[in-house]
Amino acid sequence: MRVKTSGSAAWSGGIKDGQGTISTKSGALTNYPYGLSSRYEGKPGSNPEELLGAAHAACFTMNLSRLLTEAGFKAERMDTSADVTLEIAGDSFTITSVHLTFKGAIPGIDQATFDGLIARAKSGCPVSKLFNCTITLDASLVS
């Protein structure tokens, strides 16, 4: 199986006064604003790290769902967040870490099985494989 999709970005102006937009093939984002102020100053708009975090959380959760299904479990609910850290390393910015936080309600699963599937979901997630940084994970079952 091969899946191909796309996203795009447009930019006008310099780095400090410029503005950009991000779009996705699906239309989930269409000309959504991003810029220096949304990336580094917490102003409205998006940024690449936020999008990578959302993609990583979604990919991990889908991968875990697949593994749970294969093991005979079905989650009532799974919530994953991904905190992406961007820092200056040398003379440029680098993503230095991603921290995943998972909480899920999975009827009938025991802790050992859960722990094993969580580890496999993290290591087998295609987005996890893209990052050249530390990826940590906190996972808990909730009722």
Backbone torsions as a table, in degrees:
resi	resn	phi	psi	omega
1	MET	NA	140.4	176.7
2	ARG	-134.4	129.4	178.2
3	VAL	-119.1	130.6	176.5
4	LYS	-127.5	130.3	175.9
5	THR	-143.2	-176.2	-175.5
6	SER	-153.8	159.8	171.1
7	GLY	-137.6	163.7	-179.5
8	SER	-145.9	160.2	177.6
9	ALA	-139.1	145.5	174.5
10	ALA	-127.2	150.1	-177.5
11	TRP	-144.7	140.5	174.2
12	SER	-133.4	135.7	176.1
13	GLY	97.9	-176.1	178.6
14	GLY	-82.0	-179.8	-176.6
15	ILE	-67.1	-37.3	-177.6
16	LYS	-84.4	-36.6	-177.4
17	ASP	-103.6	-1.5	-175.4
18	GLY	-80.4	166.2	177.7
19	GLN	-140.1	148.0	179.0
20	GLY	-134.3	169.9	173.9
21	THR	-134.8	149.7	179.7
22	ILE	-120.5	138.6	177.3
23	SER	-136.4	152.9	176.2
24	THR	-121.2	152.6	-179.4
25	LYS	-56.9	-37.7	-177.7
26	SER	-70.6	-19.1	-175.7
27	GLY	90.7	0.3	177.5
28	ALA	-57.1	-36.6	172.0
29	LEU	-123.8	128.6	176.5
30	THR	-132.4	111.8	-179.3
31	ASN	50.6	42.7	179.2
32	TYR	-77.6	131.8	-173.3
33	PRO	-70.7	146.0	169.5
34	TYR	-149.8	159.7	179.9
35	GLY	-179.6	-175.9	-178.7
36	LEU	-58.0	-43.1	-176.6
37	SER	-68.8	-33.8	178.0
38	SER	-79.0	-21.9	-179.8
39	ARG	-84.0	-42.4	-171.8
40	TYR	-115.0	-14.4	-174.0
41	GLU	-118.6	5.3	177.8
42	GLY	71.0	17.9	179.2
43	LYS	-79.2	165.3	-179.7
44	PRO	-57.9	147.1	-177.8
45	GLY	120.6	179.2	-177.9
46	SER	-109.2	-176.3	175.9
47	ASN	-158.6	160.8	-177.1
48	PRO	-58.5	-37.7	-177.3
49	GLU	-66.5	-39.2	177.3
50	GLU	-62.1	-43.1	179.9
51	LEU	-66.7	-39.5	176.2
52	LEU	-64.3	-39.4	177.5
53	GLY	-61.8	-45.5	178.8
54	ALA	-63.7	-41.9	178.8
55	ALA	-64.3	-41.4	-179.0
56	HIS	-66.6	-45.0	179.0
57	ALA	-60.9	-43.6	-179.7
58	ALA	-65.7	-43.5	-178.5
59	CYS	-65.0	-47.1	179.0
60	PHE	-58.4	-46.4	-176.4
61	THR	-65.4	-41.2	177.2
62	MET	-65.4	-40.3	179.4
63	ASN	-64.3	-42.4	177.4
64	LEU	-63.9	-40.6	178.1
65	SER	-59.2	-41.7	177.7
66	ARG	-61.9	-46.6	-179.3
67	LEU	-64.7	-40.0	177.4
68	LEU	-62.2	-44.8	179.4
69	THR	-60.0	-45.8	179.4
70	GLU	-61.7	-30.5	-179.6
71	ALA	-89.2	1.0	176.7
72	GLY	88.9	20.2	179.1
73	PHE	-115.7	157.1	176.4
74	LYS	-138.1	121.4	-178.2
75	ALA	-73.2	139.5	169.7
76	GLU	-76.8	-37.3	-179.6
77	ARG	-160.5	140.7	173.5
78	MET	-136.0	131.7	177.3
79	ASP	-127.1	125.6	179.7
80	THR	-129.7	135.4	171.3
81	SER	-122.0	154.2	179.2
82	ALA	-131.0	116.1	175.9
83	ASP	-95.0	116.9	-177.1
84	VAL	-103.0	126.1	-179.1
85	THR	-104.5	124.8	177.7
86	LEU	-112.8	125.9	-178.4
87	GLU	-137.9	160.9	172.5
88	ILE	-78.5	126.0	176.7
89	ALA	-129.5	110.8	-175.0
90	GLY	71.0	-123.3	-177.6
91	ASP	-106.4	14.8	179.8
92	SER	-147.5	168.7	175.9
93	PHE	-82.0	144.5	-179.2
94	THR	-141.6	140.8	169.8
95	ILE	-76.7	115.8	-174.6
96	THR	-98.4	-22.3	179.1
97	SER	-162.2	157.4	171.4
98	VAL	-132.5	131.1	177.5
99	HIS	-118.1	115.9	177.3
100	LEU	-91.6	136.8	173.1
101	THR	-123.6	122.4	-176.3
102	PHE	-121.7	136.3	170.2
103	LYS	-134.7	131.1	-178.0
104	GLY	-146.2	149.9	172.7
105	ALA	-107.4	109.5	-174.9
106	ILE	-129.7	96.6	-176.9
107	PRO	-58.2	136.1	172.6
108	GLY	81.7	-4.9	-177.1
109	ILE	-85.6	140.0	175.3
110	ASP	-93.9	162.5	-173.6
111	GLN	-60.7	-41.3	-178.4
112	ALA	-64.6	-43.5	178.3
113	THR	-65.0	-43.9	177.9
114	PHE	-57.4	-49.7	-178.7
115	ASP	-59.5	-41.6	179.4
116	GLY	-65.5	-42.8	-179.9
117	LEU	-69.4	-37.1	177.0
118	ILE	-60.7	-45.9	179.8
119	ALA	-62.2	-42.2	178.8
120	ARG	-66.3	-38.3	179.3
121	ALA	-63.5	-40.7	180.0
122	LYS	-65.9	-49.8	-176.0
123	SER	-72.0	-26.4	-178.1
124	GLY	-95.0	-3.4	-179.7
125	CYS	-67.8	122.9	180.0
126	PRO	-56.6	-35.6	179.3
127	VAL	-71.5	-37.6	175.4
128	SER	-55.5	-39.8	-177.7
129	LYS	-66.3	-21.7	179.2
130	LEU	-73.8	-31.8	-173.1
131	PHE	-77.8	137.1	174.2
132	ASN	-107.9	61.9	-176.7
133	CYS	-155.5	176.8	176.5
134	THR	-74.5	130.8	175.3
135	ILE	-119.3	117.9	177.9
136	THR	-111.6	162.5	-174.7
137	LEU	-147.5	130.2	168.0
138	ASP	-112.6	126.8	-179.1
139	ALA	-133.4	137.9	178.1
140	SER	-144.7	150.2	174.6
141	LEU	-93.3	140.2	176.9
142	VAL	-125.9	158.9	177.2
143	SER	-107.8	NA	NA
